[in-house]
Amino acid sequence: MTTLETDVPSDGRTTEACAETVFAGILGMEQTTALYLGDRLGWYRSLAQDGPATAPELAARTGTAARYAREWLEYQAVCGLLTVDDPGAAPDERCFAMPAAHVPVLADLDSEAVLTPFARILVASLRRIDDLLEAYRTGGGVSWETFGDDAREGQSAQNRPLLRDALARDHLPLLGDVDAALRAGGRVADVGCGEGWSPIGIARAYPSATVDGFDVDAASVDAARRHAAAEGVGDRVAVQHAGIEAAEAGAYDLVCAFECVHDMPDPVAVLAGMRRAVAPGGTVLIMDEKVADAFAPDGDEVEQLFYGFSLMCCLPDGLSTPGSVGTGTVMRRGTLEGYARAAGFAAVEVLDELDNDIFRFYRLC
Ligand SMILES: C[S@@+](CC[C@H](N)C(=O)[O-])C[C@H]1O[C@@H](n2cnc3c(N)ncnc32)[C@H](O)[C@@H]1O
């Protein structure tokens, strides 16, 4: 045995398969970086909106450098994300195009298929790699605020099609009592509302409802207020720079939290605050990651996705507050049930009819 070998049996696992898994990740990281560049430089949007382009044309349209545009375009074609009319043409005469089927993933921020915002969150984390190393050594954290604009705006953009459009169109109507209360002009409290797309979506779909958003991140609150005004619902969406403790007790037909309970340093206190805020007969609704009920090796893509975000963002964010429970992104059903019981709820109902590929909805009773 060399110094680099272990005596753990391989159990059918091979060096080649391990190398393939790791190599796919390295290719994925390269692709994520290129995704970030193409999104931030406006290259994907230009190809989608203004049509095919050579490298000099794309550079001129977007105010960027033609030599870099050429390398990026060729890489995108090599990866199969763009097509090229004549690969044999001189480099600056090759014309690159985005297949119509790729537009929802790469360029349409209103599409539920869009994936470019994920790249912004991941790049935001990599920018803070030294802080992450320090946190991993000391047990400290890296706050949501420290991860900065790319993390906040990436999160907001990734969830916007769901929270602004699909939530009130496809999901809430499945909860008959909630739907009826909001149609009748109900009140909603939305904790951890981020840049405000869930309050905005609810206010847009239910024209007589009013929504109070709460978030502890000042930049998120500013953005949420701006977005609410721009979407024409600023009169019915009020966003406070505060936690749920600022909400009026017993006043809300719906008290909700979308993809944020796992980030909270004291989720039991927040759930108790949600319980206090809900009106008799009202609903407490949580949307969080659709992870498996128990840890197991060789997890599926959803499990891998959320462990990755936990390593890079959510766990260090949670641990940036002293005394945090340190949930991490992978908040399993049993963990939420434990928090809910400690907050005074009797039961957690899993709303299977509402879930999608990556999120699960829970009603706390
Ligand atoms: C991952 S973001 C989710 C934002 C939004 N709900 C969405 O899905 O886009 C988590 C949000 O929870 C907020 N947050 C964390 N702890 C909080 C607390 N105790 N009270 C209110 N907001 C909190 C953060 O500031 C952040 O905006």
Ligand as a Chemical Component Dictionary entry (heavy atoms), coordinates in Angstrom:
data_LIG
# 
_chem_comp.id                   LIG 
_chem_comp.type                 NON-POLYMER 
_chem_comp.pdbx_formal_charge   0 
_chem_comp.three_letter_code    LIG 
# 
loop_
_chem_comp_atom.comp_id 
_chem_comp_atom.atom_id 
_chem_comp_atom.alt_atom_id 
_chem_comp_atom.type_symbol 
_chem_comp_atom.charge 
_chem_comp_atom.model_Cartn_x 
_chem_comp_atom.model_Cartn_y 
_chem_comp_atom.model_Cartn_z 
_chem_comp_atom.pdbx_ordinal 
LIG C1  C1  C 0  -32.529 32.439 0.334  1  
LIG S1  S1  S 1  -33.270 33.994 0.609  2  
LIG C2  C2  C 0  -34.929 33.716 0.042  3  
LIG C3  C3  C 0  -35.625 34.981 -0.356 4  
LIG C4  C4  C 0  -36.979 34.785 -1.033 5  
LIG N1  N1  N 0  -37.952 34.200 -0.148 6  
LIG C5  C5  C 0  -36.809 33.952 -2.282 7  
LIG O1  O1  O 0  -37.202 32.789 -2.304 8  
LIG O2  O2  O -1 -36.231 34.477 -3.251 9  
LIG C6  C6  C 0  -33.466 33.997 2.367  10 
LIG C7  C7  C 0  -33.986 35.314 2.893  11 
LIG O3  O3  O 0  -34.341 35.160 4.263  12 
LIG C8  C8  C 0  -33.978 36.331 4.935  13 
LIG N2  N2  N 0  -33.906 36.024 6.371  14 
LIG C9  C9  C 0  -33.028 35.232 7.013  15 
LIG N3  N3  N 0  -33.307 35.172 8.321  16 
LIG C10 C10 C 0  -34.422 35.925 8.516  17 
LIG C11 C11 C 0  -35.234 36.233 9.658  18 
LIG N4  N4  N 0  -34.952 35.749 10.853 19 
LIG N5  N5  N 0  -36.301 37.027 9.478  20 
LIG C12 C12 C 0  -36.610 37.532 8.245  21 
LIG N6  N6  N 0  -35.867 37.276 7.144  22 
LIG C13 C13 C 0  -34.806 36.470 7.265  23 
LIG C14 C14 C 0  -32.669 36.732 4.297  24 
LIG O4  O4  O 0  -32.326 38.089 4.535  25 
LIG C15 C15 C 0  -32.954 36.447 2.834  26 
LIG O5  O5  O 0  -33.497 37.549 2.173  27 
# 
loop_
_chem_comp_bond.comp_id 
_chem_comp_bond.atom_id_1 
_chem_comp_bond.atom_id_2 
_chem_comp_bond.value_order 
_chem_comp_bond.pdbx_ordinal 
LIG C1  S1  SING 1  
LIG S1  C2  SING 2  
LIG S1  C6  SING 3  
LIG C2  C3  SING 4  
LIG C3  C4  SING 5  
LIG C4  N1  SING 6  
LIG C4  C5  SING 7  
LIG C5  O1  DOUB 8  
LIG C5  O2  SING 9  
LIG C6  C7  SING 10 
LIG C7  O3  SING 11 
LIG C7  C15 SING 12 
LIG O3  C8  SING 13 
LIG C8  N2  SING 14 
LIG C8  C14 SING 15 
LIG N2  C9  SING 16 
LIG N2  C13 SING 17 
LIG C9  N3  DOUB 18 
LIG N3  C10 SING 19 
LIG C10 C11 SING 20 
LIG C10 C13 DOUB 21 
LIG C11 N4  SING 22 
LIG C11 N5  DOUB 23 
LIG N5  C12 SING 24 
LIG C12 N6  DOUB 25 
LIG N6  C13 SING 26 
LIG C14 O4  SING 27 
LIG C14 C15 SING 28 
LIG C15 O5  SING 29 
# 
